[in-house]
Every structure is written in structure tokens, then in C-alpha cells.
Amino acid sequence: MATISEIRSGLATRLGTISGLRTAATVPDDPNPPQAIIFPQDVQYDTAMARGLDTFNFTILVIVGRIDERSAQNLLDGYCTGTGSSSIKAAVEGDKTLGGVVKDLRVTQMRNYSGMTVGPNTYLSAEFTCVVYSD
């Protein structure tokens, strides 16, 4: 059965295939946009046959700098599309086993497309939900 750390690392590797997007498998103190930050949302244990399958829900937070509103929105829009070279969904689902670490995964939604403030900085961000199945 995969660990949370192994899954986070595998997701970061997949997101690293998007040109120009920095990735963080752990939450950084000071984000460096454009950046994808991965953190576990929840785990459902024993979803099949007594330790036969666990279901992990991860959130992938993507932040972009907001120096120019239009450019920031265009960049974030590219990450939010379902296909293409900058698509979060396409990058993650490009290897649905994360190199054989998990059984399967899906990016199921994008939500909370909005501004966010970290310290003195304002960013534009979106959250993606990734459901991971591990046996």
C-alpha cells in the first residue's frame, strides 16, 4: 500500500512535466509562483475487502503571480483546461499509477478559482481534487 509521502512525490513528479510550473510535494513557507502545492485532503481506509483498497483525496493548489491580471488569468486558465501541455489534469493522468506506486487515480474537479493572499503578496489560485486508489 502506498504512503502519503510516496503519492505526494509521484504527483509532484507528474506535475513537473508541465513546462515552467514549479512543484512542491510539501507545503512551502513562501510560495514561488507559478507553483503547484500538493497536500492530502482525506483518506478512506478499507474501501474494499479489509485493507484491499484505500482511497486518498489530494488537493493540488496552483498559484500564479498576479503582476498583470490578464496574464495571470490566462496562465491559470491553461492549468485549468482538461487537455493540453499545461493542463493539470492531463499531466497528472499521464501516468495513472505514478510509476506503479498506486492502482489508479483521477483528477475529478477544479474549484475555488480566486485570489489569495500569503503574507504581503496577492496571488491567483485554483484547487484541483485528485482521487488516488491504492491497494
N, C-alpha and C positions, 0 to 999 in steps of 0.2 A: 504494500500500500504506500502511495506517495506521501511525502511530508508536505506541509505548507511551504516550507523553505524551498523544496525541490520544485514545487509548482510555480511559486513566485519567480524563481530563477529561470524556469522554462518559458514562462510568459514574457519575462524581460528579454530573453534571447529572441523570441519571435518578434516582439515589438522593435527590437534593434535592427530588423530588416527594413524598417522604414527610414529612408534617407533623411538625415537631418534631425531626427527625433531622438532625444536623449531618453534613457530609461533608468528607472530606479526600482530595484526589487524590494527595497525598504524605504520607508518614508524619510525624505531628506529634511534637514532643519531649514535649509534655504534652497527652494526650487530654482532650477536653471532652465527656463523655457526655451524652445518647446520641449516639454518633458512629459513622459508617461510614468505615473507612480502607481504601483500595484500594492493592494492590501486586501487581506481576507475580509469578507463580509460575514459569512457564517458557514458552518459545516453541519450537514445532516449525516449522522453516523448510521450504519447498518441499514441502508436503504434497500438492500437485497440480501437475503439469506445469511443472517448473523455474521457480520464482517465481510460479506461478499462484495459490498459496494458502499463507498462513501461519496456524498455529493458536496462539493465545495463551491461556494459562490464568492467570486473575487470581484472587487471594484477596480477598474483601471481609470484613474483620474488623469486626464490630459489637460495640461495647461499651456497656454501660449502667451507671449508678451503682448501688451496692449499699447504699444507705442503709437500705432496707427490703427484705429478701429476697423477700417475696411480690410486692411491686410491681415489683421488678427482673425477676423471673422472668416475670411477666405481660407486661411490656413486651417483653422479649426473645422470648417465645413469639409475640407478634404479628408481630415481624420474621421469625420462622422459618416462618410459615404460607405455603402456596403461593399463596393468593389474599388479596384484601382491601387496604384502603387503607394498611396498614403493612407489607405483605409485601415483603421484599427482592426475591424472585423476580418478583413482579408488577410492581414498579416498574422494575426493570432491563429486563425483557422487554416493557415498554410501548412501546419503540422498539428493535427488534432490529437496526437498522442504526446506531444512535447518531447520527441525523441524516444518514445517508448516508456516514458515515466508514468503516464496516465492512460486510462482506457479510451476516453473521448472528451471533447469539450465543444462548447458553442458560445459565441458572443451573442447574447439574446436581446440586448437593448442598449440604447444611448439615452441618457436622461440628464437633467439639470445643466443644460447649456446656459451658462450665465457668467457674470463677473464674480470674481472672488478676490479678497484682499488677504495678503500674507505680509505681516509687518507693514512697512510703508508702501509696498508695491501692490498694484492692481493688475490682475490677470484676467483672461477669458478662459473658461474651462468647460469641460463636458465629462460626464462619468459614463463608463461602459460597464455592463454586467457580463461577466464570463462565468458560465456554469461548467464545472470540471467534474468528471466521473472517474473515480479511482478504485480499482479492485485489489 
